[in-house]
């Protein structure tokens, strides 16, 4: 069982998934302030889901160069490792939020976009891609 995070400086989407089925489910978003998450919420999720590893989407530009948020995401990875002593894997991600928004809209239109957590759906996409690649 895995937990995945779509890292952002204001919101961090979370999804859970399992290698057996290769599928993931969006869970929730966690509020962050300038890249600092609510660590208690993350701790509660880890206690509840008891993942064997954590996967974090690390934003990079289309040309493969680092994005302005890349270093924030790498710092988030280091803090997850230090706090929870679980394996944490970086998953390069490009345009995941845009893809999430598009898929949510296709499934349910504008109302779905407003109700659905785009960040958590992006975490789902990150996790499913990571499971396919690993």
N, C-alpha and C positions, 0 to 999 in steps of 0.2 A: 504494500500500500504506500502510495506517495502523496505528498502535498506539494502543489506547485503555486508559485507566486508570480503574478505579473506586476513587476515593480514599477512604481511611479512615485513622484515626490509628494503628491497629495492623496492618492489612493493606491492601494495594493490589492489586486484581485487575487482570490484564492480558489483553488480547485483541488479535488481529490481524484485519485484514479488508481487502477491496478493493472499490472503487467499482464495478468492472465487474460483479460478481455481486451486490453489495449484501449480502454475507454476511460474518459474522465467526466466529472460532473462539477459544474460551477458551484461554489459554496457561498461565499460572501465577499464583500470588499472590506478592507481595513483602512481606516483613515490614517493619514500620515501628515506630519507637519515638516515641510522642507526635507523630506526623505526619511524622517524619523517616525517609525510606526508605533502603534500602540502595542508594546511588547506583551502586555497581559493578554490581549486578544490572541496573539500568536501562540503564546504559551497554552492558553485554553484549547485552541484548535489542535495543538500537538498532543496534549493530554487526551483529548476526546478521540482523535483519529489514530493515534499511535503509529505514525508512518515509519517506514524503514529508511526513507531518504526524503530529502527536500530538493525541489527543482526550482530554480529562479531564472526567469527570463531576463537576459541582459540585452538591453537595446543597443543595436549597432546600426549605422547608416547603410543604405543600399550598396554603397561601394566598399563596405567592409571596414570602414574607419569607425572609430569610437564616437558615440553620440554624447551629448553633454550630460546625459543621465547615467552613462556607462559606469563612471566611478562611484556614483551613489549606489548603484546596484551591486557592484563588487564589494563595497563596504558592507552592504546589507548581508551578502553571502558570508563574509568573515564573522559578522556579529551572530548570525544564525548558528554557525559552527561553534563559536565560543560559548554561546548561551545554552544550546540544546544538545551538543555532542552527537549530532547525527551527520551522516554523509550529506553534503550539499553539492549539487551539480549545477553548473551554469549552463543555460541553454540559450544560444544566440537567437535573438528574435528580431525580425524586421516586419513592420507593418501589421503586427498581430492585432492591435486594437482596431485598426481599420478593417481587417478581415472579420473580426468579431462583430463590429457594428454592421457590416454588410450582411453577415449570416443571420443576425438577429432580425434585421429589417426584412430580409427575404422570407423569414418564417412568420413574422407577425406584424409587419408594417411599423408605422411611427409609434403606435401605442406600445408595442413590444420594446422598442428602443428606450422609451421612457421608464418602463417597468423593470426591464432586465438590467442586471449589472454587467455592463460591457467589460469592465476590468476582470471580473470573475470568469466571464466567457472567454476572454483572451487568455487567462491562466489555463483554462481547459484546453485551448488550442495548443498552447506551449507544451503542456504535459503530454498530450496525445502525440505531438510531433517528436518529443523527446523519447517517448516509449517506442515509437516506430524506428527511431535511429539507433537505439541502444538495445 
